[in-house]
Amino acid sequence: MTTSTMKTSASVQASARIAGGLYLLNIIGGFFAIGYVSAVLVVGGDPAATMHNIQANELLYRMGLVAHLLILVTNPFLALIFYDLFKVVNRRLALLVVFFALVGTSVEAATLLNDFTPLLFLRGGYYASVFTAEQLQALAYMPLSLQTFSYNIFVVFFGCYGLLIGYLIFRATFLPRAVGVLMAIGGLSYLINSFATFLAPEFASHLFPYIQLPSLLGEGSLCLWLLIRGVNVEWWQERALASVQSARVNP
């Protein structure tokens, strides 16, 4: 190998490891913000109990919001790294991965803004002089009651993202095809869960949380493989060279 090739090899492997680390932060942050904090503090159908929990554990609630915000910050970097890794397989599909990741992140950021509403209403001040305590609790609880729907809206985009990443991994030679299959199944699980929630909520309630397990398995496998093993750099370079040659032949 030439010196330039060795640098390229180190750069590709470093990008893969960074992607694995970002994905790990994403998974841990998502479990804490969405899986733990919401489960502990939000009481379904009971605004008074939910608002009491948030007031009594305001720091925990704010930590959940910050963890969710960190997820949103990591997503664009993760999408950019995946584009660099998978553009050698199919540039257009790699761009589509970036598109779905950024749109999903944008929708998720918009819904996160609503989660600050309870802190605004429960602070009192002007709102306490206009609304009764019960009305304040109801207003503060409203965005939390919509979390299921907002979650399933942005998950549609991440489901498409998972399907595309799975296909690209399956087509690539520098990552195990089994990981690609698991990612595709995980993306499909996201889509099934979301559309079932919109079309048949009672049926969807029987699927959750089990329908999330394939997604966790797929994303967890990709995360750990990138973090521990990285990519097969020699095979990635072969795909990169083939991609460059193809671009020259078909400009």
C-alpha positions as CSV (number, residue, x, y, z in Angstrom):
1,M,0.0,0.0,0.0
2,T,1.1,3.5,-0.7
3,T,1.2,6.2,2.0
4,S,-1.9,7.9,0.6
5,T,-3.8,4.6,0.6
6,M,-2.8,3.9,4.2
7,K,-4.1,7.3,5.2
8,T,-7.3,6.6,3.4
9,S,-7.6,3.3,5.2
10,A,-7.1,4.9,8.6
11,S,-9.7,7.6,7.7
12,V,-12.3,5.1,6.6
13,Q,-11.8,3.0,9.7
14,A,-11.9,6.0,11.9
15,S,-15.2,7.2,10.3
16,A,-16.7,3.8,10.9
17,R,-15.7,3.8,14.6
18,I,-17.0,7.3,15.0
19,A,-20.3,6.2,13.5
20,G,-20.5,3.3,15.9
21,G,-19.9,5.6,18.8
22,L,-22.5,8.1,17.7
23,Y,-25.0,5.3,17.2
24,L,-24.3,4.0,20.7
25,L,-24.9,7.5,22.2
26,N,-28.1,7.7,20.1
27,I,-29.4,4.3,21.4
28,I,-28.5,5.1,25.1
29,G,-29.9,8.6,24.8
30,G,-33.1,7.4,23.2
31,F,-33.7,4.7,25.8
32,F,-33.2,7.2,28.6
33,A,-35.3,10.1,27.1
34,I,-38.1,8.1,25.5
35,G,-38.0,4.7,27.2
36,Y,-37.2,5.7,30.8
37,V,-38.1,9.3,31.6
38,S,-41.5,9.2,29.8
39,A,-42.3,5.8,31.4
40,V,-41.5,7.0,34.9
41,L,-43.1,10.5,34.8
42,V,-46.0,10.3,32.3
43,V,-49.2,8.6,33.7
44,G,-51.5,7.9,30.8
45,G,-54.9,9.6,31.1
46,D,-54.0,11.3,34.4
47,P,-52.8,15.0,33.8
48,A,-52.8,15.7,37.6
49,A,-50.5,12.8,38.4
50,T,-48.3,13.4,35.5
51,M,-47.8,17.1,36.3
52,H,-47.1,16.2,39.9
53,N,-44.4,13.8,38.8
54,I,-42.8,16.4,36.6
55,Q,-42.9,19.0,39.3
56,A,-41.4,16.6,41.8
57,N,-38.7,15.4,39.4
58,E,-38.1,18.5,37.3
59,L,-34.4,17.8,36.9
60,L,-35.0,14.3,35.6
61,Y,-37.5,15.7,33.1
62,R,-35.0,18.3,31.9
63,M,-32.3,15.7,31.7
64,G,-34.6,13.7,29.4
65,L,-35.1,16.7,27.2
66,V,-31.3,17.3,27.0
67,A,-30.7,13.7,26.2
68,H,-33.2,13.9,23.4
69,L,-31.6,17.1,22.1
70,L,-28.2,15.4,22.0
71,I,-29.7,12.6,19.8
72,L,-30.9,15.3,17.4
73,V,-27.4,16.8,17.3
74,T,-25.7,13.4,16.5
75,N,-28.1,12.5,13.7
76,P,-26.7,14.8,11.0
77,F,-23.1,13.7,11.7
78,L,-24.2,10.1,11.5
79,A,-26.0,10.7,8.2
80,L,-22.9,12.4,6.8
81,I,-20.6,9.5,7.8
82,F,-23.0,7.0,6.3
83,Y,-23.1,8.9,3.1
84,D,-19.3,8.8,2.9
85,L,-19.3,5.1,3.6
86,F,-22.1,4.0,1.3
87,K,-21.8,6.4,-1.6
88,V,-19.4,3.8,-3.1
89,V,-22.3,1.3,-3.2
90,N,-25.0,3.6,-4.6
91,R,-24.6,7.4,-4.4
92,R,-28.3,8.2,-5.0
93,L,-29.5,5.8,-2.3
94,A,-26.9,7.1,0.1
95,L,-28.2,10.7,-0.6
96,L,-31.7,9.3,0.1
97,V,-30.5,8.0,3.4
98,V,-29.3,11.5,4.3
99,F,-32.6,13.0,3.2
100,F,-34.7,10.6,5.4
101,A,-32.4,11.1,8.4
102,L,-32.5,14.9,8.2
103,V,-36.3,15.1,7.6
104,G,-36.9,12.6,10.4
105,T,-34.6,14.6,12.7
106,S,-36.4,17.9,11.8
107,V,-39.8,16.4,12.6
108,E,-38.4,15.0,15.8
109,A,-37.0,18.4,16.8
110,A,-40.3,20.1,16.2
111,T,-42.1,17.6,18.4
112,L,-39.4,18.0,21.1
113,L,-40.3,21.7,21.3
114,N,-43.7,20.7,22.5
115,D,-42.2,18.7,25.4
116,F,-41.1,22.0,27.0
117,T,-44.7,23.1,27.3
118,P,-45.3,21.5,30.8
119,L,-42.4,23.5,32.2
120,L,-43.9,26.7,30.8
121,F,-47.4,26.2,32.2
122,L,-46.3,24.7,35.5
123,R,-44.0,27.6,36.3
124,G,-47.1,29.7,37.1
125,G,-46.8,33.5,36.7
126,Y,-49.2,34.9,34.1
127,Y,-50.7,31.6,33.2
128,A,-51.6,30.9,36.9
129,S,-53.6,34.1,36.9
130,V,-55.6,33.2,33.8
131,F,-56.2,29.5,34.1
132,T,-57.3,27.3,37.0
133,A,-55.0,24.6,38.3
134,E,-57.0,21.9,36.5
135,Q,-56.8,23.9,33.3
136,L,-53.1,24.4,33.6
137,Q,-52.6,20.7,34.2
138,A,-54.7,19.8,31.1
139,L,-52.9,22.3,28.9
140,A,-49.5,21.1,30.1
141,Y,-50.5,17.5,29.6
142,M,-51.8,17.9,26.1
143,P,-48.4,17.8,24.2
144,L,-47.4,14.7,26.3
145,S,-50.6,12.9,25.3
146,L,-49.6,13.5,21.6
147,Q,-46.2,11.9,22.1
148,T,-47.3,8.6,20.7
149,F,-48.5,10.2,17.5
150,S,-45.5,12.5,17.1
151,Y,-43.1,9.6,17.8
152,N,-44.8,7.5,15.1
153,I,-44.7,10.3,12.6
154,F,-40.9,10.8,12.7
155,V,-40.3,7.1,13.0
156,V,-41.8,6.6,9.5
157,F,-38.8,8.5,8.1
158,F,-36.4,6.5,10.2
159,G,-38.1,3.3,9.1
160,C,-37.4,4.2,5.5
161,Y,-33.8,5.2,6.6
162,G,-33.4,1.7,8.1
163,L,-34.7,0.0,5.0
164,L,-32.2,1.9,2.8
165,I,-29.2,1.4,5.1
166,G,-30.1,-2.3,5.3
167,Y,-30.2,-2.6,1.5
168,L,-26.9,-0.7,1.1
169,I,-25.2,-2.9,3.7
170,F,-26.5,-6.0,1.9
171,R,-25.2,-4.8,-1.4
172,A,-21.8,-3.8,0.1
173,T,-19.0,-6.2,0.6
174,F,-17.3,-4.4,3.5
175,L,-20.0,-5.2,6.2
176,P,-21.8,-8.4,7.0
177,R,-24.9,-9.0,5.0
178,A,-26.7,-10.3,8.1
179,V,-26.4,-6.8,9.6
180,G,-28.1,-5.4,6.6
181,V,-30.9,-7.9,6.8
182,L,-31.4,-7.0,10.5
183,M,-31.4,-3.3,9.7
184,A,-34.0,-3.7,7.0
185,I,-36.2,-5.8,9.3
186,G,-35.8,-3.2,12.0
187,G,-36.9,-0.4,9.5
188,L,-39.9,-2.5,8.4
189,S,-40.8,-2.9,12.1
190,Y,-40.7,0.8,12.6
191,L,-43.1,1.3,9.6
192,I,-45.5,-1.5,10.7
193,N,-45.7,0.0,14.2
194,S,-46.3,3.5,13.0
195,F,-49.0,2.7,10.4
196,A,-50.7,0.3,12.8
197,T,-50.9,3.1,15.4
198,F,-52.5,5.4,12.9
199,L,-54.9,2.8,11.4
200,A,-55.7,0.4,14.2
201,P,-54.5,1.7,17.6
202,E,-55.9,-1.2,19.6
203,F,-54.0,-3.7,17.4
204,A,-50.9,-1.6,17.7
205,S,-51.1,-1.6,21.5
206,H,-50.7,-5.4,21.3
207,L,-47.6,-5.1,19.1
208,F,-45.8,-2.5,21.4
209,P,-43.1,-2.8,22.7
210,Y,-42.3,-6.2,21.1
211,I,-42.4,-4.7,17.6
212,Q,-39.4,-2.5,18.7
213,L,-37.1,-5.5,19.4
214,P,-36.1,-6.1,15.7
215,S,-35.2,-2.4,15.4
216,L,-33.1,-2.6,18.6
217,L,-31.4,-5.8,17.3
218,G,-30.6,-4.3,13.9
219,E,-29.4,-1.0,15.1
220,G,-27.5,-2.5,18.0
221,S,-25.8,-5.0,15.7
222,L,-24.7,-2.2,13.3
223,C,-23.6,0.0,16.2
224,L,-21.4,-2.7,17.8
225,W,-20.0,-4.0,14.6
226,L,-18.9,-0.5,13.5
227,L,-17.6,0.3,17.0
228,I,-15.6,-2.9,17.5
229,R,-14.8,-4.3,14.0
230,G,-15.2,-1.3,11.7
231,V,-15.4,-2.0,8.0
232,N,-13.3,-4.2,5.8
233,V,-11.2,-1.3,4.4
234,E,-9.7,-3.3,1.5
235,W,-13.1,-4.3,0.2
236,W,-14.4,-0.7,0.8
237,Q,-11.5,0.6,-1.3
238,E,-12.3,-1.9,-4.1
239,R,-15.9,-0.6,-4.2
240,A,-14.6,3.0,-4.1
241,L,-12.3,2.3,-7.1
242,A,-15.1,0.6,-9.0
243,S,-17.3,3.6,-8.3
244,V,-14.8,6.0,-9.6
245,Q,-14.2,4.0,-12.7
246,S,-17.9,3.7,-13.3
247,A,-18.3,7.4,-13.0
248,R,-15.6,8.0,-15.6
249,V,-17.2,5.6,-18.0
250,N,-20.7,6.9,-17.4
251,P,-20.2,10.6,-16.5
